Amino acid sequence: MRAMKTLDREKINAYVEQIFKDMAGAMTAGLGYVGVQTGLFRSMQGQGTMRMQQVVEASGLQPRYVEEWLKGMVCAGYLDYDPEQATYELPDELAFLLASDDTDHFAGGMFSMAPALLKVAPQVAEAFRQGGGVRFDQFGPECVAALDLLNRGNYDHKLVKYWLQALPDVVKKLEGGAAVLDVGCGTGRVVCVLAKAFPHSSFTGIDLDPNSIEQANQAAEENNLTSRVRFISQSVEQLPEEESFNLITACDCVHDLADPVSTLTSIQRRLKSDGTFFVVEPKAADRLEDNRHSVGAMFYGYSVFHCMTQSLANGGPGLGTCMGPQQTEALMRDAGFTEFAILDIKSRVNLFYAAR
Ligand SMILES: C[S@@+](CC[C@H](N)C(=O)[O-])C[C@H]1O[C@@H](n2cnc3c(N)ncnc32)[C@H](O)[C@@H]1O
């Protein structure tokens, strides 16, 4: 055992502050989740200063809950407060991020990950002791909804207009009529967005989770896309070998795979000879020391409370959220891809790859 050295009082105080800050952050994420779900942020958007009663009326919510939420959000730094007038104000810049559902700048979806993932924290702690993990379906429909809310702004607004522009040949094929497979399609958003943008192409979405596939089928019906879109609840390995695709996409999925090399090999075999595998992954660096920032800390939380753990639950390697480009490339090459490129697409949270 190391000899006990004199503890630095200032450092202790700084760590105490850090612990309070982190716990406040966790609670603020919960308050933020409520603000998004109940429409509180939206009801304060563009209203300037408001008295508590005005927020109650604008939101139609229970007064005592609204009052406590307002006070909590003032302390968290999310609302401006005038003590003399007893008024609250949601700054326009924050409304831009949190009262902006269905835009590419909506950041409120992140809050929904906190309750969806921390719900399984006791089971995760048990898995630290016993091994195993928490299966995807054990997170329940709230997690499927949270993932959808987290990613939908990007898929709806950036996938076609920005991300795919990095692959002009692929866009040309999609315009002419291509066969597309989305692996780990979740609620089918990527497929529906692509199907709407490229009316001459046909689309298959595949996901192991039947609940997600049910929602994806609903989305296809609501968008009148069923003639060109199908969703299947199975793994790629189960697709007939003779089916091949011009474009295969995997968004926020590769790091979750329970048998990555086998699944990626099946993907590689189902690509037409000139086909492209387009991969979207969380933006993490290969070296831990380069992930020491708020997004890195958030991603390791996502990993322990979801990504790594649901892979381990299925006997997988638990690659985790923070794979980094080198590990991703090595995996792709193991699976038989011979070309691998990091695409020049700017994002705070995602990395983009093309493989053949
Ligand atoms: C993090 S979610 C992402 C969902 C969606 N692509 C999105 O970006 O919102 C990962 C998805 O991959 C699915 N998945 C994991 N392993 C799979 C496999 N081997 N085959 C098909 N889907 C898989 C999960 O069921 C889950 O829906």
The ligand as an SDF file (V2000), in Angstrom:
LIG
                    3D

 27 29  0  0  0  0  0  0  0  0999 V2000
  -28.1280    3.0010  -31.0980 C   0  0  0  0  0  0  0  0  0  0  0  0
  -29.3900    2.2400  -32.0030 S   0  0  0  0  0  0  0  0  0  0  0  0
  -29.4390    3.2610  -33.4480 C   0  0  0  0  0  0  0  0  0  0  0  0
  -30.7530    3.2100  -34.1730 C   0  0  0  0  0  0  0  0  0  0  0  0
  -30.8250    4.1250  -35.4130 C   0  0  0  0  0  0  0  0  0  0  0  0
  -29.9230    3.6890  -36.4550 N   0  0  0  0  0  0  0  0  0  0  0  0
  -30.5210    5.5360  -35.0300 C   0  0  0  0  0  0  0  0  0  0  0  0
  -29.4410    6.0280  -35.4040 O   0  0  0  0  0  0  0  0  0  0  0  0
  -31.3310    6.1850  -34.3410 O   0  0  0  0  0  0  0  0  0  0  0  0
  -28.6310    0.7700  -32.5990 C   0  0  0  0  0  0  0  0  0  0  0  0
  -29.6130   -0.1580  -33.2770 C   0  0  0  0  0  0  0  0  0  0  0  0
  -28.8980   -1.2670  -33.8280 O   0  0  0  0  0  0  0  0  0  0  0  0
  -29.6990   -2.4210  -33.6780 C   0  0  0  0  0  0  0  0  0  0  0  0
  -28.8180   -3.5980  -33.8270 N   0  0  0  0  0  0  0  0  0  0  0  0
  -27.8210   -3.9900  -33.0220 C   0  0  0  0  0  0  0  0  0  0  0  0
  -27.2440   -5.1100  -33.5090 N   0  0  0  0  0  0  0  0  0  0  0  0
  -27.8790   -5.3970  -34.6800 C   0  0  0  0  0  0  0  0  0  0  0  0
  -27.7160   -6.4230  -35.6650 C   0  0  0  0  0  0  0  0  0  0  0  0
  -26.7900   -7.3800  -35.5600 N   0  0  0  0  0  0  0  0  0  0  0  0
  -28.5440   -6.4160  -36.7380 N   0  0  0  0  0  0  0  0  0  0  0  0
  -29.5110   -5.4600  -36.8610 C   0  0  0  0  0  0  0  0  0  0  0  0
  -29.7050   -4.4710  -35.9450 N   0  0  0  0  0  0  0  0  0  0  0  0
  -28.8860   -4.4430  -34.8840 C   0  0  0  0  0  0  0  0  0  0  0  0
  -30.3570   -2.2400  -32.3200 C   0  0  0  0  0  0  0  0  0  0  0  0
  -31.5020   -3.0430  -32.1680 O   0  0  0  0  0  0  0  0  0  0  0  0
  -30.6490   -0.7420  -32.3270 C   0  0  0  0  0  0  0  0  0  0  0  0
  -31.9270   -0.4620  -32.8260 O   0  0  0  0  0  0  0  0  0  0  0  0
  1  2  1  0
  2  3  1  0
  2 10  1  0
  3  4  1  0
  4  5  1  0
  5  6  1  0
  5  7  1  0
  7  8  2  0
  7  9  1  0
 10 11  1  0
 11 12  1  0
 11 26  1  0
 12 13  1  0
 13 14  1  0
 13 24  1  0
 14 15  1  0
 14 23  1  0
 15 16  2  0
 16 17  1  0
 17 18  1  0
 17 23  2  0
 18 19  1  0
 18 20  2  0
 20 21  1  0
 21 22  2  0
 22 23  1  0
 24 25  1  0
 24 26  1  0
 26 27  1  0
M  CHG  2   2   1   9  -1
M  END
$$$$
